[in-house]
Amino acid sequence: MSERHITRAGQGGGRDVFEYALLRVVPRVERGECINAGVLVYCRAKAYVGARTHLDEARLLALDPDADVAGVRAALRAVESVCGGGEAAGQAAGDDAGRRFRWLIAPRSTVVRPGPVHTGLTLDPAAETERLLDLLVR
């Protein structure tokens, strides 16, 4: 059984609000099947946006033996690059962390899609990114 905490205003214990969304791979849209392949995390208070990905190639190919594994990996790397900012982020390089996160979670008709946004509290958004990757993707 997991433990849940109810936090009232001013009782966050120094933790900051963060938002996260899963990155899902939908190899055959007509079937609606997907696998989780990454997580996006945004924490406004820390000006943090990060993504961690992990593609289980065997699971992907079980859903679609003809899936473009290299294309999916490239799309996942692109998400990590946008989160990292700098030159690797392309046009998003000049945007702040919040704008990059909002752009990445916008609905798209592609094989790699963001899921719904959820919220939580954290002391360390980078560590939270790793924790969520282990919990929800691996």
For each residue, the residues with C-beta under 8 A, 3 or more apart:
1:
2:
3:
4:
5:
6:
7: 11 12 13 121
8: 11
9:
10:
11: 7 8
12: 7 15 16 17 121
13: 7 121
14: 123
15: 12 121 122 123
16: 12 43 44 45 46 121 122 123 125
17: 12 43 44 45 119 120 121
18: 41 42 43 48 119 120 121 122 125 128
19: 41 42 43 101 117 118 119
20: 39 40 41 42 117 118 119 120 128 129 132
21: 39 40 104 105 114 115 116 117 118
22: 36 38 39 40 114 115 136 137
23: 36 37 38 39 40 51 53 76 79 112 113 114 115
24: 34 35 36 37 112 113 114 115
25: 34 35 37 55 60 72 111 112 113
26: 29 32 33 34 111 112 113
27: 33 60 63 64 67 72 111
28: 31 33 63 64
29: 26 32 109
30:
31: 28 63
32: 26 29
33: 26 27 28 63
34: 24 25 26 63 113
35: 24 25 56 59 60 63
36: 22 23 24 39 115 136 137
37: 23 24 25 53 54 55 56 60 72 76 112 137
38: 22 23 51 52 53 54 76 79 80 133 137
39: 20 21 22 23 36 51 52 53 129 132 133 136 137
40: 20 21 22 23 49 50 51 79 83 101 104 105 114
41: 18 19 20 48 49 50 51 125 128 129 132
42: 18 19 20 48 49 97 98 101 125
43: 16 17 18 19 46 47 48 49 122 125 128
44: 16 17 47 97 98
45: 16 17
46: 16 43 125
47: 43 44 96 97
48: 18 41 42 43 97 125 126
49: 40 41 42 43 83 97 98 100 101 104
50: 40 41 83 125 126 129
51: 23 38 39 40 41 79 80 82 83 104 129
52: 38 39 80 129 130 132 133 137
53: 23 37 38 39 76 77 79 80 133 137
54: 37 38 133 137 138
55: 25 37 60 69 72 73 76
56: 35 37 59 60
57: 60 61 69
58: 61 62
59: 35 56 62 63
60: 25 27 35 37 55 56 57 63 64 67 69 72
61: 57 58 64 65 67 69
62: 58 59 65
63: 27 28 31 33 34 35 59 60 67
64: 27 28 60 61 67
65: 61 62
66:
67: 27 60 61 63 64 72 111
68: 71 72 111
69: 55 57 60 61 72 73
70: 73 74
71: 68 74 75 111
72: 25 27 37 55 60 67 68 69 75 76 111 112
73: 55 69 70 76 77
74: 70 71 77 78
75: 71 72 78 79 110 111 112
76: 23 37 38 53 55 72 73 79 80 112
77: 53 73 74 80 81
78: 74 75 81 82
79: 23 38 40 51 53 75 76 82 83 104 112
80: 38 51 52 53 76 77 83 84
81: 77 78 84 88 89 90
82: 51 78 79 85 88 89 90 92 100 103 104
83: 40 49 50 51 79 80 89 100 101 104
84: 80 81 88 89
85: 82 88 89 92 93 97 100
86: 89 93
87: 93
88: 81 82 84 85 93
89: 81 82 83 84 85 86 92 93 95 100
90: 81 82 93
91: 94
92: 82 85 89 95 99 100 103
93: 85 86 87 88 89 90
94: 91
95: 89 92 99 100 103
96: 47 99 100
97: 42 44 47 48 49 85 100 101
98: 42 44 49 101 102
99: 92 95 96 102 103
100: 49 82 83 85 89 92 95 96 97 103 104
101: 19 40 42 49 83 97 98 104 105
102: 98 99 105 106
103: 82 92 95 99 100 106
104: 21 40 49 51 79 82 83 100 101 114
105: 21 40 101 102 114 117
106: 102 103 114
107: 113 114
108: 113 114
109: 29
110: 75 113
111: 25 26 27 67 68 71 72 75
112: 23 24 25 26 37 72 75 76 79
113: 23 24 25 26 34 107 108 110
114: 21 22 23 24 40 104 105 106 107 108 117
115: 21 22 23 24 36
116: 21
117: 19 20 21 105 114
118: 19 20 21
119: 17 18 19 20
120: 17 18 20 128
121: 7 12 13 15 16 17 18
122: 15 16 18 43 125 127 128
123: 14 15 16 127
124: 127 128
125: 16 18 41 42 43 46 48 50 122 128 129
126: 48 50 129 130
127: 122 123 124 130 131
128: 18 20 41 43 120 122 124 125 131 132
129: 20 39 41 50 51 52 125 126 132 133
130: 52 126 127 133 134
131: 127 128 134 135
132: 20 39 41 52 128 129 135 136 137
133: 38 39 52 53 54 129 130 136 137 138
134: 130 131 137 138
135: 131 132
136: 22 36 39 132 133
137: 22 36 37 38 39 52 53 54 132 133 134
138: 54 133 134
